[in-house]
Amino acid sequence: RPNGVYIPRFRNRGGASDRKDYKRGFGYQGGASRGNWEELIAELSYGKELKDAILKPGGWTMGIGGFGEVLPYEENRMTLDYEKLDDWGLPTVTFDAGFKENELNMRKDMKQSAIDMLEKAGARDIKGHDNETGLGLGIHEMGTARMGRNRTTSVLNGNNQLHDVPNVYVTDGAFMASASCVNPSLTYMAFTARAAEHAANELKKGNI
C-alpha cells in the first residue's frame, strides 16, 4: 500500500555527488495517496452522477518536498530594538536574516532533482515548484541564542548555560545556529538531558 517516503541526503557526499554551486545538502519527505470525495467539492455534478463519482476511488498523486540545510551566517541575527517599544514598554524584536546564494542554488537543485526522480520512476503530469518560504516559516527553527566559548559573540556556554546568568539554561533550538537537513529534535533532547544533569550538579555544589 502507499506509504510515506524519506530520501536521505545524497549531495556533496564525495565523487559525482559533489556540487560546485552550493555546500552541504538536502533530503526529501513525501508520499503517495488517492484522491477522495473532496475532489467533488466544486459541485459540478449532482444526482446519480454525483453518487457514482463518490463511490469511485480518486486518482493517484505523489509529492515529495525538499528539506535543506541553511548555513550559519554571522549576519543572520535577531536584535532588540530599544527605540521601538511594545505596549508594555519592552523592546521589540528585529530580525535581520535571510537565505543566501548557497540556499537559493540548493533550492533549484532540490526542485530539478525531484522532477528527475519522478520522471525516472514513471510518473506523469509532473509539476515542480518552489514554495519560496522564508526563514521562520518552516519547522524546528533554531538560532538567536547560539552556543560558544566566546561570551562576546555567543549567548550560551557549552552546557547551554547563559554566560551572564548562570542559573538560566536554554535547551530548545535557539542554541544551534544551524543543523543538517534532518530533524534536530533528538539532538534537542540529548542536550536538554545533559544540561539538566549539569544544572543538578551545579546546584549541589552551590554554584547556582
Kinemage of the C-alpha trace (Angstrom):
@kinemage 1
@onewidth
@group {chain A} dominant
@subgroup {mainchain}
@vectorlist {calphas} color= white
{ca arg a 1} P 0.000 0.000 0.000
{ca pro a 2} L 1.164 3.616 -0.384
{ca asn a 3} L 3.180 4.995 2.436
{ca gly a 4} L 5.410 7.904 3.351
{ca val a 5} L 8.911 8.072 1.948
{ca tyr a 6} L 12.155 9.599 3.138
{ca ile a 7} L 15.040 10.109 0.724
{ca pro a 8} L 18.299 10.781 2.609
{ca arg a 9} L 20.805 13.397 1.587
{ca phe a 10} L 22.799 12.422 -1.495
{ca arg a 11} L 24.512 15.700 -2.489
{ca asn a 12} L 28.092 16.669 -1.569
{ca arg a 13} L 28.888 13.224 -0.245
{ca gly a 14} L 32.004 12.849 -2.381
{ca gly a 15} L 32.723 11.997 -6.004
{ca ala a 16} L 29.969 12.530 -8.558
{ca ser a 17} L 27.557 13.772 -5.887
{ca asp a 18} L 29.581 16.931 -5.228
{ca arg a 19} L 28.278 20.290 -6.403
{ca lys a 20} L 30.267 23.436 -7.099
{ca asp a 21} L 27.343 25.857 -6.768
{ca tyr a 22} L 26.463 25.120 -3.119
{ca lys a 23} L 27.691 23.435 0.056
{ca arg a 24} L 26.005 20.753 2.163
{ca gly a 25} L 22.736 19.207 1.002
{ca phe a 26} L 19.092 18.234 1.452
{ca gly a 27} L 16.732 15.320 1.903
{ca tyr a 28} L 13.179 14.643 0.750
{ca gln a 29} L 9.988 13.720 2.541
{ca gly a 30} L 6.809 12.732 0.779
{ca gly a 31} L 4.304 10.060 -0.056
{ca ala a 32} L 1.560 8.823 -2.361
{ca ser a 33} L -2.205 8.852 -1.908
{ca arg a 34} L -5.503 8.643 -3.766
{ca gly a 35} L -7.981 11.443 -4.078
{ca asn a 36} L -11.353 11.211 -2.327
{ca trp a 37} L -14.768 12.856 -2.357
{ca glu a 38} L -13.161 16.245 -1.696
{ca glu a 39} L -12.273 16.314 -5.396
{ca leu a 40} L -16.002 16.885 -5.981
{ca ile a 41} L -16.225 19.938 -3.764
{ca ala a 42} L -16.798 22.190 -6.777
{ca glu a 43} L -20.257 20.525 -7.103
{ca leu a 44} L -20.025 20.204 -10.863
{ca ser a 45} L -22.094 17.014 -10.717
{ca tyr a 46} L -25.279 16.083 -8.862
{ca gly a 47} L -27.859 13.314 -8.538
{ca lys a 48} L -26.880 9.841 -9.762
{ca glu a 49} L -23.779 11.215 -11.453
{ca leu a 50} L -22.565 12.599 -8.129
{ca lys a 51} L -23.346 9.358 -6.244
{ca asp a 52} L -21.484 7.270 -8.807
{ca ala a 53} L -18.492 9.595 -8.689
{ca ile a 54} L -18.318 9.461 -4.885
{ca leu a 55} L -18.156 5.652 -4.946
{ca lys a 56} L -15.122 5.592 -7.246
{ca pro a 57} L -11.583 5.898 -5.840
{ca gly a 58} L -9.832 9.101 -6.796
{ca gly a 59} L -6.715 9.393 -8.881
{ca trp a 60} L -3.227 8.676 -7.600
{ca thr a 61} L -0.881 11.501 -6.700
{ca met a 62} L 2.594 11.595 -5.211
{ca gly a 63} L 4.512 14.504 -3.807
{ca ile a 64} L 7.999 14.962 -2.402
{ca gly a 65} L 9.303 18.054 -0.660
{ca gly a 66} L 12.902 19.025 -0.054
{ca phe a 67} L 14.368 19.998 3.321
{ca gly a 68} L 17.764 21.658 3.032
{ca glu a 69} L 20.391 22.952 5.395
{ca val a 70} L 20.796 26.684 5.949
{ca leu a 71} L 24.402 27.620 6.606
{ca pro a 72} L 25.153 29.554 9.818
{ca tyr a 73} L 25.760 33.145 8.757
{ca glu a 74} L 27.030 35.621 11.332
{ca glu a 75} L 24.951 38.383 9.752
{ca asn a 76} L 21.721 36.388 10.223
{ca arg a 77} L 20.597 37.643 13.595
{ca met a 78} L 17.858 38.813 15.930
{ca thr a 79} L 18.306 42.033 17.893
{ca leu a 80} L 16.282 44.066 20.383
{ca asp a 81} L 15.048 47.486 19.302
{ca tyr a 82} L 15.086 49.769 22.339
{ca glu a 83} L 13.794 52.658 20.256
{ca lys a 84} L 10.579 50.829 19.346
{ca leu a 85} L 8.822 49.525 22.441
{ca asp a 86} L 5.717 47.369 22.715
{ca asp a 87} L 2.566 48.218 24.680
{ca trp a 88} L 4.251 47.135 27.937
{ca gly a 89} L 7.390 49.204 27.419
{ca leu a 90} L 9.582 46.284 26.398
{ca pro a 91} L 11.922 46.425 23.390
{ca thr a 92} L 10.572 44.821 20.234
{ca val a 93} L 12.369 42.166 18.221
{ca thr a 94} L 14.024 42.871 14.890
{ca phe a 95} L 15.025 40.039 12.572
{ca asp a 96} L 17.743 40.633 10.000
{ca ala a 97} L 18.089 37.273 8.317
{ca gly a 98} L 17.531 35.569 5.011
{ca phe a 99} L 18.628 32.899 2.597
{ca lys a 100} L 21.880 33.468 0.728
{ca glu a 101} L 23.188 32.299 -2.635
{ca asn a 102} L 24.061 28.863 -1.231
{ca glu a 103} L 20.478 28.144 -0.164
{ca leu a 104} L 18.938 29.568 -3.331
{ca asn a 105} L 21.160 27.384 -5.527
{ca met a 106} L 20.303 24.380 -3.384
{ca arg a 107} L 16.576 25.026 -3.831
{ca lys a 108} L 16.956 24.968 -7.612
{ca asp a 109} L 18.652 21.578 -7.399
{ca met a 110} L 16.002 20.328 -4.948
{ca lys a 111} L 13.263 21.035 -7.447
{ca gln a 112} L 15.027 19.680 -10.509
{ca ser a 113} L 16.278 16.535 -8.767
{ca ala a 114} L 12.748 15.761 -7.556
{ca ile a 115} L 11.411 16.133 -11.096
{ca asp a 116} L 14.177 13.890 -12.442
{ca met a 117} L 13.477 11.141 -9.891
{ca leu a 118} L 9.742 11.151 -10.519
{ca glu a 119} L 10.281 11.025 -14.278
{ca lys a 120} L 12.619 8.032 -13.954
{ca ala a 121} L 10.059 6.351 -11.678
{ca gly a 122} L 7.453 6.626 -14.450
{ca ala a 123} L 5.324 9.422 -13.017
{ca arg a 124} L 3.297 11.597 -15.392
{ca asp a 125} L 1.985 15.159 -15.294
{ca ile a 126} L 4.823 16.265 -13.010
{ca lys a 127} L 4.692 19.800 -11.669
{ca gly a 128} L 7.754 21.163 -9.906
{ca his a 129} L 7.636 24.381 -7.923
{ca asp a 130} L 9.474 26.390 -5.285
{ca asn a 131} L 7.179 27.419 -2.447
{ca glu a 132} L 9.514 30.366 -1.739
{ca thr a 133} L 9.188 30.012 2.005
{ca gly a 134} L 11.268 32.247 4.225
{ca leu a 135} L 13.194 31.808 7.437
{ca gly a 136} L 10.913 31.096 10.384
{ca leu a 137} L 8.136 29.608 8.275
{ca gly a 138} L 9.259 26.001 8.468
{ca ile a 139} L 9.553 23.680 11.457
{ca his a 140} L 12.268 23.124 14.088
{ca glu a 141} L 13.504 26.698 13.848
{ca met a 142} L 16.791 27.382 15.573
{ca gly a 143} L 19.198 30.171 16.349
{ca thr a 144} L 19.122 33.584 18.112
{ca ala a 145} L 20.949 32.370 21.275
{ca arg a 146} L 23.918 30.494 19.932
{ca met a 147} L 26.368 28.424 21.938
{ca gly a 148} L 30.053 29.329 22.013
{ca arg a 149} L 33.228 29.740 24.047
{ca asn a 150} L 33.495 33.482 23.450
{ca arg a 151} L 30.964 35.332 25.592
{ca thr a 152} L 31.230 38.410 23.344
{ca thr a 153} L 29.994 36.510 20.279
{ca ser a 154} L 27.657 33.931 21.853
{ca val a 155} L 24.866 33.755 24.417
{ca leu a 156} L 25.374 30.290 25.910
{ca asn a 157} L 28.369 28.255 27.028
{ca gly a 158} L 28.949 24.614 26.154
{ca asn a 159} L 26.450 23.463 28.785
{ca asn a 160} L 23.540 25.515 27.383
{ca gln a 161} L 24.041 27.920 30.295
{ca leu a 162} L 23.783 31.688 29.859
{ca his a 163} L 27.204 33.323 30.045
{ca asp a 164} L 25.775 36.217 32.053
{ca val a 165} L 23.097 34.437 34.129
{ca pro a 166} L 24.429 31.031 35.249
{ca asn a 167} L 21.141 29.779 36.710
{ca val a 168} L 19.395 30.014 33.310
{ca tyr a 169} L 19.696 27.228 30.720
{ca val a 170} L 18.341 27.322 27.159
{ca thr a 171} L 17.833 23.911 25.560
{ca asp a 172} L 15.459 24.461 22.658
{ca gly a 173} L 16.655 25.126 19.113
{ca ala a 174} L 17.891 28.605 19.987
{ca phe a 175} L 21.386 27.368 20.880
{ca met a 176} L 22.014 25.846 17.437
{ca ala a 177} L 22.934 28.298 14.684
{ca ser a 178} L 22.307 25.608 12.071
{ca ala a 179} L 21.641 21.909 11.627
{ca ser a 180} L 21.832 19.402 8.847
{ca cys a 181} L 18.801 18.623 6.690
{ca val a 182} L 17.337 16.157 9.204
{ca asn a 183} L 15.018 16.586 12.184
{ca pro a 184} L 17.045 18.002 15.123
{ca ser a 185} L 14.533 17.069 17.844
{ca leu a 186} L 16.582 14.160 19.236
{ca thr a 187} L 19.581 16.479 19.460
{ca tyr a 188} L 17.489 18.928 21.474
{ca met a 189} L 16.513 16.118 23.833
{ca ala a 190} L 20.116 14.972 24.280
{ca phe a 191} L 21.369 18.480 25.036
{ca thr a 192} L 18.455 19.030 27.416
{ca ala a 193} L 19.313 15.877 29.365
{ca arg a 194} L 22.957 16.917 29.564
{ca ala a 195} L 22.056 20.465 30.642
{ca ala a 196} L 19.695 19.159 33.327
{ca glu a 197} L 22.433 16.938 34.738
{ca his a 198} L 24.872 19.857 34.702
{ca ala a 199} L 22.358 22.105 36.475
{ca ala a 200} L 21.711 19.480 39.157
{ca asn a 201} L 25.434 19.072 39.824
{ca glu a 202} L 25.993 22.832 39.913
{ca leu a 203} L 23.115 23.209 42.369
{ca lys a 204} L 24.637 20.583 44.678
{ca lys a 205} L 27.947 22.452 44.581
{ca gly a 206} L 26.200 25.703 45.442
{ca asn a 207} L 27.282 27.377 42.213
{ca ile a 208} L 23.747 28.264 41.189
